[in-house]
Amino acid sequence: MKYILIPFRVVYKIYYLFVFAFSLVITYPFVYILLKSPKRFPLVFKLMKVHAFFLLFFAGAPLKVIGRENIPKEGAFIICPNHSSFLDIFCLYTIFPNYFVFTGKKEIEKWPLFHIYYTSGMNILVDRKTKTGMITALKRMSKELKNGISLAIFPEGTITKNAPHMGDFKSGAFAIAIQNQVPIVPITFVTNWKILQRGSFFMGKGGPGIAEVVIHKAIVTKQLRKEDVEDLQNKIREIINTPLLAQMN
């Protein structure tokens, strides 16, 4: 049966790659001008929200969000989702109403067009290969949180190749949350991997479907210390993983 679906998956992926690339080309001139001034970053964020909405629309992936009431109404926090699909970023822009900053791996600066959202300074590039790069990124993250701006950090660092199984978590998101005493909002992307999965162009899953997202209750980090990073990391991982395990059983 899975081999019968291959032509449909390939056509869907080619179609969506075209939609994504075309939308980047169309929006790039406006974004390029707006990103010249950090004061306009919130405006670009609003543009990204509209862009993300249409990308999900053309993907045939309507959102089903469980737990919107768990989004903190005030103060900075860390958005902490599993990374299962190329659609995850679009979902976050669509779900969260207020301006937040993404963190991403340094390799993004080599991506055509899309890199401008990071190299402009709007979002944060993390160079994990050097100590200096890590320290610079952590300082910027703390600065944003102190200014009341939330961060979105994928603890796996990249899209896992065998979703819905999660990859190993890195400790950065949890360390920075404890250091700044801000809550963490765990997010589970339950079905995005079925819609647009990383992996083989022919064998990886692809096709329209409901993008189901679970927003869990915020985990408070006040009173926690750096010695608690590992326990907090394991706790968040278990929370995120619970809806995925229910789907696999």
Secondary structure, DSSP 8 states (H G I E B T S, - for coil): -TTTTHHHHHHHHHHHHHHHHHHHHHHHHHHHHHTTSGGGHHHHHHHHHHHHHHHHHHTT--EEEE-GGGS-SSS--EEEE---STTHHHHHHHH--S-EEEEEEGGGGGSTTTTHHHHTSSSEEE-TTSHHHHHHHHHHHHHHHHTT-EEE--TTSS--TTTTS-----SHHHHHHHHHT--EEEEEE-SHHHHB-SS-TTTS-B----EEEEE---B--TT--GGGHHHHHHHHHHHHHHHHHHHH-
